[in-house]
Amino acid sequence: MIDIITHLFENVAIKYGNMRLYFFRDAIALINECETCQIKILGFDSFKLSAQGIQPFSEFSPNFSGLDKTMTWDKAREELSKYSQADFLFEIIYEK
């Protein structure tokens, strides 16, 4: 089965190992596409990129797996928007 989201966002993803990281605006667009395709958002992880590599920020990594699918898109956008001014990259985790 083709992962349509990965395919659609291939050109804007920052690939680090097996992770695909996105700037804020691309992460929001990815969440919007998940909503259009009715794909549940499970959560996201936040990272800081530096010359030493990628540093995770687990305190900025909410989990939505316990929510009903229809609630995850708004919740993900709401939580992600709290960090719109931060210099983070985001890995959006969704059902495949």
PALO-708393 format. One line per 3 residues: their letters; for each residue x, y, z of C-alpha. Coordinates in steps of 0.2 Angstrom, whole numbers, plus 2048, in hexadecimal, padded with zeros to 3 digits. Layout:
residues N
A> X/Y/Z  ...
***
This chain:
residues 96
MID> 800/800/800  807/811/7FB  808/81E/809
IIT> 800/82D/800  805/839/80D  818/835/80C
HLF> 816/835/7F9  80E/846/7F9  81A/84E/805
ENV> 82A/846/7FF  831/856/7F7  82F/860/808
AIK> 834/853/814  845/854/81C  84B/842/81D
YGN> 856/83D/82C  858/82A/82D  847/823/82C
MRL> 83E/833/832  836/840/827  836/851/830
YFF> 82C/860/82B  82D/873/82E  81D/87A/836
RDA> 814/87F/826  817/86E/81E  812/865/82E
IAL> 801/86F/82E  7FF/86B/81B  802/858/81F
INE> 7F5/858/82D  7E9/860/821  7EC/853/814
CET> 7EA/845/821  7D9/84D/825  7D4/84D/813
CQI> 7D9/83B/811  7D1/836/822  7E1/830/82A
KIL> 7E3/831/83C  7F1/83B/844  7F9/831/852
GFD> 805/840/858  814/849/854  826/84A/859
SFK> 830/85A/85A  842/85C/856  850/86A/855
LSA> 85C/869/847  86E/86E/84B  880/86B/845
QGI> 881/85D/851  872/854/84A  85F/853/84F
QPF> 85A/856/861  849/84F/866  83E/859/871
SEF> 832/84D/879  829/85A/883  822/860/872
SPN> 81C/84F/86C  80A/84C/870  801/83C/86D
FSG> 7F0/83B/866  7EE/828/864  7E0/828/871
LDK> 7D5/835/868  7C8/831/85B  7CF/833/84A
TMT> 7C4/842/846  7CB/84C/855  7DD/849/851
WDK> 7DF/855/842  7D9/865/84C  7E2/85F/85C
ARE> 7F2/85D/852  7F1/86E/849  7ED/876/85A
ELS> 7FC/86E/863  807/871/854  802/883/853
KYS> 809/886/865  81A/883/85D  818/88D/84D
QAD> 825/89A/852  832/88D/859  840/887/84E
FLF> 83A/875/84E  838/867/841  829/85B/843
EII> 827/849/840  814/846/83E  80F/835/842
YEK> 7FF/82E/83A  7F7/81E/837  7FD/815/827
***
